[in-house]
Amino acid sequence: MVNKKKGTLFGKLVKRVEKDTEFLADLFRNREDRFKEEYKDYVKRKKVERRVSEKHKVKHYPTVGEIKKRPKPVEKIGGKEEKPVEAWLKTGVPGFDDLLEKGIPKGSAILVAGGAGSGKTIFCLQTLNYATRNGEKCLYISFEESERNLKRHMQDFSWNPDSLDKRGLLKIIRADAFNLARSIEALLAKAKGELEIELNEVLGFIPKNFKPDRIVLDSLSALAAAFTKGEETYRIYIEQLFRYFEKIGVTSFLISETEQLPTRFSETGVEEFLADGVIVLYNIRRGHIRENAIEILKLRGAKHQKRIVAMQITDKGIVVYPEQEIFGELEEK
């Protein structure tokens, strides 16, 4: 009897060990499979991250407190006197012009800053499309997207770039930032750092017999990246560029890529000092959705509302809601 009981107990013990062993083996197999899947996802994610430039990676989304603490751009540059405004311009973006008491002073240089997907290109194309309806001549200079893609963007919103081109009201030009940078660096080296730039003499950006009323430059970030001789060379060029736009009396919109919560609104910081105005566009995540917002951070010589308000990109273009403060309902963290 004793041996039989021992045999029975031993058999049960063996079965229990086998069952536990099988359970542990399944557990480790499942964990191994899950680890392999997680590792594959990790590798894919890293490959994608390597293809995305650091400035376009969203590392953090802004809170109300952080927005309030954000540094403001300089309103005035020492020695630069404000001239009386002779004329005012509208952007034609529904709701945005309501943020302005009279409009944008004609001849201003406006920095349009924001992170990826915030609507900077659409805002500028929409502004030019509106201007052409009033008979203004407009020029879009792109260092990144092709003329074809930009025209397709306009067509998506039922704007007709080909018709405007035929009527001599809109020109879209794709320029090579690296060729421009090499030319400028060579001229600066020859002139020993002292250079007065005539933009029309450098790669012929402005078509002959075409005097634009408004110019969009897309983007300063791409242009800055093309300069290899150091930041100082780019600074000299960009100062001359702003002077040139002022000299010919054109109203310019200069696009600048930033982080989602910018601590500065341009590549080097000098552009926002030189600019007469800074418009900031946001693409912010709240919970599981994203919301677009816009603000006029500064605008010399013009009264404007100093609020971050909601905006939406519709099938007709951008619409701004001046009475809806986008951050009013967010909690500070």
C-alpha positions as CSV (number, residue, x, y, z in Angstrom):
1,M,0.0,0.0,0.0
2,V,2.8,2.4,0.9
3,N,4.6,1.9,-2.4
4,K,1.3,2.3,-4.3
5,K,0.6,5.6,-2.5
6,K,4.1,6.7,-3.1
7,G,3.7,5.8,-6.8
8,T,0.4,7.7,-6.9
9,L,1.9,10.8,-5.2
10,F,4.9,10.7,-7.4
11,G,2.8,10.4,-10.6
12,K,0.7,13.4,-9.5
13,L,3.9,15.4,-8.8
14,V,5.3,14.5,-12.2
15,K,2.1,15.6,-13.9
16,R,2.0,18.8,-11.9
17,V,5.7,19.6,-12.8
18,E,4.9,18.8,-16.5
19,K,1.9,21.1,-16.4
20,D,3.8,23.9,-14.7
21,T,6.7,23.4,-17.1
22,E,4.3,23.6,-20.1
23,F,2.7,26.7,-18.7
24,L,6.1,28.4,-18.2
25,A,7.2,27.4,-21.7
26,D,4.0,28.9,-23.2
27,L,4.5,32.0,-21.1
28,F,8.1,32.5,-22.2
29,R,7.1,31.7,-25.9
30,N,4.4,34.3,-25.7
31,R,6.7,36.8,-24.1
32,E,9.4,36.1,-26.7
33,D,6.8,36.6,-29.5
34,R,5.6,39.8,-27.9
35,F,9.2,41.0,-27.4
36,K,9.9,40.3,-31.1
37,E,6.9,42.4,-32.2
38,E,7.8,45.2,-29.8
39,Y,11.3,45.2,-31.0
40,K,10.2,45.3,-34.7
41,D,8.0,48.3,-33.8
42,Y,10.9,50.0,-32.1
43,V,13.2,49.5,-35.1
44,K,10.5,50.9,-37.4
45,R,10.0,53.9,-35.2
46,K,13.7,54.6,-35.0
47,K,14.0,54.4,-38.8
48,V,11.2,57.0,-39.1
49,E,12.7,59.2,-36.5
50,R,16.0,59.3,-38.3
51,R,14.3,60.5,-41.4
52,V,12.6,63.4,-39.5
53,S,14.7,66.5,-38.8
54,E,15.1,67.4,-35.1
55,K,13.2,70.7,-35.5
56,H,10.1,68.9,-36.8
57,K,10.0,66.3,-34.0
58,V,7.2,67.1,-31.6
59,K,8.8,66.7,-28.2
60,H,6.3,68.6,-26.2
61,Y,2.9,70.2,-26.5
62,P,2.4,73.6,-25.0
63,T,0.2,74.4,-21.9
64,V,-1.3,77.7,-21.0
65,G,1.4,78.4,-18.5
66,E,4.2,77.8,-21.0
67,I,2.6,80.0,-23.6
68,K,2.4,82.8,-21.1
69,K,6.1,82.4,-20.1
70,R,7.2,82.3,-23.8
71,P,9.6,85.1,-24.7
72,K,8.2,87.9,-26.8
73,P,10.0,89.2,-29.9
74,V,11.5,92.6,-29.9
75,E,9.0,95.3,-31.0
76,K,11.6,97.9,-32.1
77,I,15.2,97.7,-33.2
78,G,17.4,100.4,-32.0
79,G,17.9,103.2,-34.5
80,K,15.0,102.2,-36.7
81,E,12.3,104.8,-36.8
82,E,8.7,103.9,-37.5
83,K,7.3,105.5,-40.6
84,P,3.7,106.8,-40.9
85,V,1.5,104.2,-42.5
86,E,0.3,105.3,-45.9
87,A,-1.9,102.3,-46.8
88,W,-3.3,99.2,-45.1
89,L,-3.7,95.7,-46.5
90,K,-6.1,92.8,-45.8
91,T,-5.1,89.2,-45.8
92,G,-8.5,88.0,-47.0
93,V,-8.5,85.1,-44.5
94,P,-12.0,85.1,-43.0
95,G,-11.9,86.1,-39.3
96,F,-8.1,86.9,-39.3
97,D,-8.6,90.5,-40.5
98,D,-11.0,91.0,-37.6
99,L,-8.0,90.7,-35.3
100,L,-6.6,93.9,-36.9
101,E,-7.9,97.4,-36.3
102,K,-7.1,98.6,-39.8
103,G,-5.0,96.0,-41.4
104,I,-1.3,95.2,-42.1
105,P,0.8,98.3,-43.0
106,K,1.7,98.2,-46.7
107,G,5.3,97.3,-47.2
108,S,5.7,95.3,-44.0
109,A,7.8,92.2,-43.7
110,I,5.8,89.6,-41.9
111,L,7.2,86.4,-40.4
112,V,4.8,83.5,-40.6
113,A,6.0,81.0,-38.0
114,G,4.8,77.6,-36.9
115,G,5.5,73.9,-36.6
116,A,4.8,71.2,-39.1
117,G,1.2,71.0,-40.2
118,S,0.1,74.3,-38.7
119,G,-1.1,75.8,-42.1
120,K,1.7,78.3,-42.9
121,T,1.8,77.6,-46.6
122,I,-2.0,77.6,-46.9
123,F,-2.2,80.9,-45.1
124,C,0.3,82.5,-47.5
125,L,-1.3,81.1,-50.6
126,Q,-4.7,82.2,-49.5
127,T,-3.4,85.7,-48.9
128,L,-1.9,85.9,-52.3
129,N,-5.1,84.5,-53.9
130,Y,-7.1,87.3,-52.2
131,A,-4.6,90.0,-53.3
132,T,-4.9,89.0,-56.9
133,R,-8.6,89.4,-56.8
134,N,-7.9,93.1,-56.0
135,G,-5.5,93.4,-59.0
136,E,-2.3,93.0,-57.0
137,K,0.7,91.2,-58.5
138,C,2.0,88.4,-56.3
139,L,5.1,86.2,-56.3
140,Y,5.7,83.0,-54.4
141,I,9.3,81.9,-54.1
142,S,9.7,78.3,-52.9
143,F,12.9,76.6,-51.8
144,E,11.2,73.3,-51.1
145,E,7.9,72.5,-52.8
146,S,7.7,72.5,-56.6
147,E,5.5,74.9,-58.6
148,R,3.3,71.9,-59.5
149,N,2.6,70.9,-55.9
150,L,1.9,74.5,-54.8
151,K,-0.6,75.0,-57.7
152,R,-2.2,71.7,-56.7
153,H,-2.6,73.0,-53.1
154,M,-4.4,76.0,-54.5
155,Q,-6.6,73.9,-56.8
156,D,-7.6,71.8,-53.7
157,F,-9.3,75.0,-52.3
158,S,-10.9,75.9,-55.7
159,W,-8.4,78.6,-56.4
160,N,-7.2,78.9,-60.0
161,P,-3.4,79.5,-60.2
162,D,-3.2,78.9,-63.9
163,S,-5.7,81.6,-64.7
164,L,-3.9,84.0,-62.4
165,D,-0.6,83.2,-64.1
166,K,-2.0,83.8,-67.6
167,R,-3.4,87.2,-66.4
168,G,0.1,88.1,-65.1
169,L,-1.1,88.4,-61.4
170,L,0.6,85.4,-59.9
171,K,4.0,83.9,-60.4
172,I,5.2,80.7,-58.5
173,I,8.9,80.0,-58.7
174,R,11.0,77.2,-57.3
175,A,14.5,78.4,-56.5
176,D,17.6,76.4,-55.5
177,A,18.6,77.5,-52.0
178,F,22.0,75.8,-52.3
179,N,22.9,77.6,-55.5
180,L,21.8,80.9,-53.9
181,A,23.9,80.3,-50.8
182,R,27.0,79.4,-52.8
183,S,26.6,82.6,-54.9
184,I,26.1,84.8,-51.8
185,E,29.1,83.2,-50.0
186,A,31.3,83.8,-53.1
187,L,30.2,87.4,-53.3
188,L,30.8,87.9,-49.6
189,A,34.2,86.4,-49.8
190,K,35.1,88.7,-52.7
191,A,33.7,91.8,-51.0
192,K,35.3,90.8,-47.7
193,G,32.0,90.6,-45.8
194,E,30.6,93.9,-47.1
195,L,27.7,93.2,-49.5
196,E,24.8,95.2,-50.9
197,I,22.5,92.7,-52.4
198,E,20.2,93.4,-55.3
199,L,17.9,90.3,-55.1
200,N,17.0,90.6,-58.8
201,E,20.7,90.3,-59.7
202,V,21.1,87.1,-57.8
203,L,19.7,84.2,-59.8
204,G,16.9,86.4,-61.2
205,F,14.2,85.6,-58.7
206,I,11.9,88.3,-59.8
207,P,10.8,87.9,-63.4
208,K,11.6,90.7,-65.8
209,N,8.8,93.3,-66.2
210,F,7.1,91.9,-63.1
211,K,6.9,94.2,-60.1
212,P,5.1,92.3,-57.3
213,D,3.0,93.9,-54.6
214,R,3.3,90.9,-52.3
215,I,6.0,88.2,-52.0
216,V,6.0,85.0,-50.1
217,L,9.4,83.4,-49.3
218,D,9.1,79.7,-48.4
219,S,11.1,79.1,-46.3
220,L,13.8,81.0,-44.3
221,S,14.5,77.7,-42.6
222,A,15.4,76.0,-45.8
223,L,17.5,79.0,-46.9
224,A,19.4,79.1,-43.6
225,A,20.2,75.4,-43.9
226,A,21.9,75.9,-47.3
227,F,24.6,78.2,-45.9
228,T,27.7,76.3,-45.0
229,K,30.1,79.1,-44.2
230,G,28.5,79.8,-40.8
231,E,25.6,81.6,-39.4
232,E,27.2,85.0,-39.8
233,T,27.1,84.7,-43.6
234,Y,23.4,83.9,-43.5
235,R,22.7,86.8,-41.1
236,I,24.4,89.3,-43.4
237,Y,22.4,88.1,-46.4
238,I,19.1,88.1,-44.5
239,E,19.6,91.6,-43.3
240,Q,20.2,92.7,-46.9
241,L,17.2,90.8,-48.0
242,F,14.9,92.6,-45.6
243,R,16.4,95.9,-46.7
244,Y,15.8,95.0,-50.3
245,F,12.1,94.2,-49.7
246,E,11.8,97.5,-47.8
247,K,13.5,99.4,-50.7
248,I,11.2,98.1,-53.4
249,G,8.1,98.7,-51.2
250,V,6.8,95.1,-51.4
251,T,4.8,93.5,-48.6
252,S,6.5,90.2,-47.8
253,F,5.5,87.1,-45.9
254,L,8.5,85.0,-44.9
255,I,7.7,81.5,-43.7
256,S,9.7,80.1,-40.7
257,E,9.7,76.5,-39.4
258,T,9.6,76.3,-35.6
259,E,8.9,73.7,-32.9
260,Q,5.4,73.3,-31.7
261,L,6.2,75.5,-28.7
262,P,8.8,78.0,-30.1
263,T,11.2,79.8,-27.8
264,R,12.2,81.7,-30.9
265,F,10.3,82.2,-34.1
266,S,13.1,82.0,-36.7
267,E,16.2,80.1,-37.5
268,T,18.7,82.4,-35.9
269,G,16.5,84.8,-34.0
270,V,17.6,87.8,-36.0
271,E,14.7,87.4,-38.5
272,E,12.0,88.1,-35.9
273,F,13.9,91.3,-34.9
274,L,14.1,92.5,-38.5
275,A,10.4,91.6,-39.3
276,D,7.7,94.2,-38.8
277,G,5.3,91.5,-37.7
278,V,5.1,88.0,-36.4
279,I,2.2,85.7,-37.0
280,V,2.3,82.3,-35.2
281,L,0.3,79.3,-36.2
282,Y,-0.2,76.3,-33.9
283,N,-1.1,72.6,-34.4
284,I,-1.8,71.5,-30.9
285,R,-3.0,68.2,-29.4
286,R,-5.7,68.4,-26.8
287,G,-6.6,64.9,-25.5
288,H,-6.9,62.7,-28.6
289,I,-7.5,65.4,-31.1
290,R,-5.5,68.2,-32.7
291,E,-6.6,71.9,-32.8
292,N,-5.3,74.7,-35.0
293,A,-4.8,78.2,-33.6
294,I,-3.3,81.5,-34.6
295,E,-2.1,84.7,-33.1
296,I,-0.6,88.0,-34.1
297,L,2.5,88.1,-31.8
298,K,3.6,91.6,-32.9
299,L,2.9,94.1,-35.7
300,R,4.7,97.4,-35.7
301,G,2.5,100.4,-36.4
302,A,-0.8,98.6,-36.2
303,K,-3.2,97.9,-33.4
304,H,-4.3,94.3,-33.1
305,Q,-5.8,91.8,-30.7
306,K,-3.2,90.0,-28.6
307,R,-5.0,86.6,-28.2
308,I,-4.5,83.0,-29.4
309,V,-7.7,82.2,-31.2
310,A,-9.1,79.1,-32.9
311,M,-8.7,78.5,-36.6
312,Q,-9.7,75.7,-39.0
313,I,-8.5,74.5,-42.3
314,T,-11.6,73.9,-44.4
315,D,-12.1,72.9,-48.1
316,K,-12.3,76.6,-48.9
317,G,-9.1,77.5,-47.0
318,I,-8.3,78.8,-43.5
319,V,-11.1,80.3,-41.3
320,V,-10.2,82.1,-38.1
321,Y,-12.6,82.4,-35.1
322,P,-11.6,85.7,-33.4
323,E,-14.0,85.3,-30.5
324,Q,-12.9,81.7,-29.6
325,E,-9.8,81.7,-27.5
326,I,-8.2,78.3,-28.1
327,F,-6.4,78.1,-24.7
328,G,-9.2,79.5,-22.6
329,E,-10.5,76.0,-21.6
330,L,-7.2,74.3,-21.2
331,E,-5.9,73.6,-17.7
332,E,-2.5,74.7,-16.7
333,K,-0.1,71.9,-15.8
